[in-house]
Amino acid sequence: MSLRFEISKIGHAARRATLHTPHGEVETPAFMPVGTAATVKGVPQDLLEQLDVQILLSNTYHLYLRPGIDQIRKLGGLHRFMSWPRAILTDSGGFQVFSLSDLRKVTEEGVTFRSHLDGSSHFLSPETATEAQIGLGADIIMAFDECTEYPADASRTRNSMEMTLRWAQRSKKYFEDHKHEVPWQSRQPSAVSHQEKTRFLDSGDESERGFISAARNDSFDKPEQTQALFGIIQGGMDHALRKESAERTIEIGFDGYAIGGLSVGEPRALTREIVESTIEHLPKDKPRYLMGVGTPEEIVEYSNLGIDMMDCVLPTRAARHGLLFTSEGKISIKQARYAGDERPLDPSCSCQVCRRYSRAYLRHLYASNEVLSQVLNTIHNLTYYLDTMRRVRHSI
Amino acid sequence: MSLRFEISKIGHAARRATLHTPHGEVETPAFMPVGTAATVKGVPQDLLEQLDVQILLSNTYHLYLRPGIDQIRKLGGLHRFMSWPRAILTDSGGFQVFSLSDLRKVTEEGVTFRSHLDGSSHFLSPETATEAQIGLGADIIMAFDECTEYPADASRTRNSMEMTLRWAQRSKKYFEDHKHEVPWQSRQPSAVSHQEKTRFLDSGDESERGFISAARNDSFDKPEQTQALFGIIQGGMDHALRKESAERTIEIGFDGYAIGGLSVGEPRALTREIVESTIEHLPKDKPRYLMGVGTPEEIVEYSNLGIDMMDCVLPTRAARHGLLFTSEGKISIKQARYAGDERPLDPSCSCQVCRRYSRAYLRHLYASNEVLSQVLNTIHNLTYYLDTMRRVRHSI
């Protein structure tokens, strides 16, 4: 069993549950902070642990280009590479290929694209994207899909949905044939620890080093388990196509189901409508993941509709632009009005930033283009999102 | 008494001592990390506390330009502004005026210069630099001096030294007349806490918030104490002038003495020679501060010559450029050879970076231009410097 989804409470449409992954439990509904390049920008992993982050999202596209999948596989997979012992989900890379790369060419086989970093040419398909995600070794990985653009006409939407279904089938097949190749398994404790033991013994602090060495093997290697693969529902803004996409994706059979192709420019009321109607067609006993949302209000709203997992760059990206979420509304810390403001950012927040620093200091850091600005702002915004989800879970 | 310097051990020329400041004790010999704009770039204050940083250096020039001295004074001084309850030393701004600003014009009265930020025109003199430092409220502040350039001929060196002596006298006079204006004193607990109490009571978490409020007043306000003013010895690379500068600076009378005008391009052997000969003329019972040095080897060397305090941007700036100090020598983490290197940066180091991350991950962060690279590299390099000083102190 790669993933167990245990629902403990149901309130109207919402569900409170625990997702048991090979790298720990995730309480849902959950917001997943985005760690694009194997780092949540500016925040050390021990701080993420202190914030009680239970699952991170990382982007296959970025890691595929740099440092490369082979590199991370050789280093024991993404958990070990970034020293994150808790759960990770990777996307398939498809969405970034569509949004970030140049000169992409989509065929039935897959997508040829140029790297946004150096212009080099690459090819991703259901098989290679799944291979990459097995190499990274996240706990939950995603089928390779085409995110249908908005707006799109009826025939374009159907064709795109049909291709996503064929790609889902191919992703599933590749996964079933290769899931044993996940780096947790190829790396037995005995294979690593001789060199490590030698080094640790040499370091003169045996007991402590020994502990770290053991902790490393225990936390990262899960020889008995495999990853979980999620399918992605497409179908644009068409209720009938969404229903059909859901039914046919479920027929292929996945460990969980994601709703893709939303937050692509459509009005928010439409997003909600599509989410609500799509959820009706999803199995009640599997996790439901709404990709790429949202604002603090939206993550509450979608949780109440029955969504279990969400991710969004908003809290981390907004933090870098000095936009902070508080219980009293949004604050743009760059404004001169905060230059002499001794109050904490959010008096109701107990994060280490609100406990220690004034708005005046945070404004100074932002105005001075200091790196600490990004670090502290990100810690606060993530706390705000995680606290919001804790409240949502308790309210169910 | 603003500063008590208590020597506990003397070994050859070196001394081990405790510097009692209004904001806590500093064990010497000490290395002071540089927090230019009221932040050690990228490192939150609680982490600096965990690293056991006991004193920080901050730059008057930068804070004078942004956010401005009045702003910091109104906010209760630098300790409160940046939420740093431990000791701080500020320089006078003189050195940065010489090294960073444009179009500076030096007269007997002081220095007119243009801001490196926006080209605006400013004037710093012994009086205004001391006023600024009183407004910031660091525990130790520096007389305004002219850093003699290298090389300089005999008459230029003497004239510059003579002006520094006159400026030292004026700095001292201004300080004695105004030292009661330090923001710790103008801000009695009763003046701040009404508003704070109201806010904290409103926040619904009385006990915890009350604790923070109390901690704030206790840590930052020191109504019975004043700052300490250090004089600066100049005299270029001339032993006789250094001796004369030392004797006449001591005659003016300061709480401690700094050796300035070194590390300005002269050969290292010459630096050492001048430090050694200058120390001979400094009082044994006052702290000696060597400004702007050095490498890990140099901070050991100068401590052994009898220096008590040092500061340098090297560990923090090198960290930002991926240059890391380890027990096995310097490592340039950008090199491709580290891309697959699973070892910790320094197997002998117990910092949170070496305990948790591999060289491969640190190399990836640097190559990807990730902010976490700067954060982690800085934590490691500061640990290396602070560990070095701990070893020096224990060896005395």
Contacts between the chains, C-beta under 8 A, distances in Angstrom:
chain1	res1	chain2	res2	distance
A	37	B	364	7.6
A	37	B	368	4.9
A	37	B	370	6.1
A	38	B	361	7.4
A	38	B	364	6.8
A	39	B	365	6.2
A	39	B	370	5.2
A	39	B	372	4.6
A	41	B	370	6.5
A	41	B	371	5.5
A	41	B	372	6.9
A	42	B	371	4.2
A	42	B	372	6.0
A	42	B	375	6.5
A	43	B	372	7.1
A	44	B	352	7.4
A	44	B	372	6.6
A	44	B	375	6.3
A	44	B	376	6.6
A	45	B	356	6.7
A	46	B	352	6.4
A	46	B	356	7.0
A	66	B	364	7.4
A	66	B	367	6.8
A	66	B	368	5.8
A	67	B	339	6.3
A	67	B	360	7.8
A	67	B	364	4.8
A	67	B	367	7.2
A	67	B	368	7.9
A	71	B	339	6.3
A	71	B	340	6.4
A	71	B	360	7.5
A	74	B	340	6.2
A	75	B	340	6.8
A	75	B	342	6.2
A	75	B	358	7.1
A	75	B	360	5.6
A	76	B	342	8.0
A	81	B	358	7.5
A	81	B	360	6.9
A	81	B	361	5.9
A	81	B	364	7.7
A	82	B	361	6.0
A	83	B	356	4.9
A	83	B	357	5.4
A	83	B	358	7.5
A	83	B	361	6.7
A	199	B	343	6.6
A	199	B	347	5.6
A	200	B	347	7.7
A	202	B	347	6.9
A	203	B	347	4.7
A	203	B	348	5.8
A	204	B	348	7.2
A	205	B	350	7.3
A	208	B	350	7.5
A	212	B	355	6.1
A	339	B	67	6.3
A	339	B	71	6.3
A	340	B	71	6.4
A	340	B	74	6.2
A	340	B	75	6.8
A	342	B	75	6.2
A	342	B	76	8.0
A	343	B	199	6.6
A	347	B	199	5.8
A	347	B	200	7.8
A	347	B	202	7.0
A	347	B	203	4.6
A	348	B	203	5.9
A	348	B	204	7.2
A	350	B	205	7.3
A	350	B	208	7.5
A	352	B	44	7.4
A	352	B	46	6.4
A	355	B	212	6.2
A	356	B	45	6.8
A	356	B	46	7.0
A	356	B	83	4.9
A	357	B	83	5.4
A	358	B	75	7.1
A	358	B	81	7.5
A	358	B	83	7.5
A	360	B	67	7.8
A	360	B	71	7.5
A	360	B	75	5.6
A	360	B	81	6.9
A	361	B	38	7.4
A	361	B	81	5.9
A	361	B	82	6.0
A	361	B	83	6.7
A	364	B	37	7.6
A	364	B	38	6.8
A	364	B	66	7.4
A	364	B	67	4.8
A	364	B	81	7.7
A	365	B	39	6.2
A	367	B	66	6.8
A	367	B	67	7.2
A	368	B	37	4.9
A	368	B	66	5.8
A	368	B	67	7.9
A	370	B	37	6.0
A	370	B	39	5.2
A	370	B	41	6.5
A	371	B	41	5.5
A	371	B	42	4.2
A	371	B	371	5.9
A	371	B	374	5.9
A	371	B	375	7.3
A	372	B	39	4.6
A	372	B	41	6.9
A	372	B	42	5.9
A	372	B	43	7.1
A	372	B	44	6.6
A	374	B	371	5.9
A	375	B	42	6.5
A	375	B	44	6.4
A	375	B	371	7.3
A	375	B	375	6.5
A	376	B	44	6.6
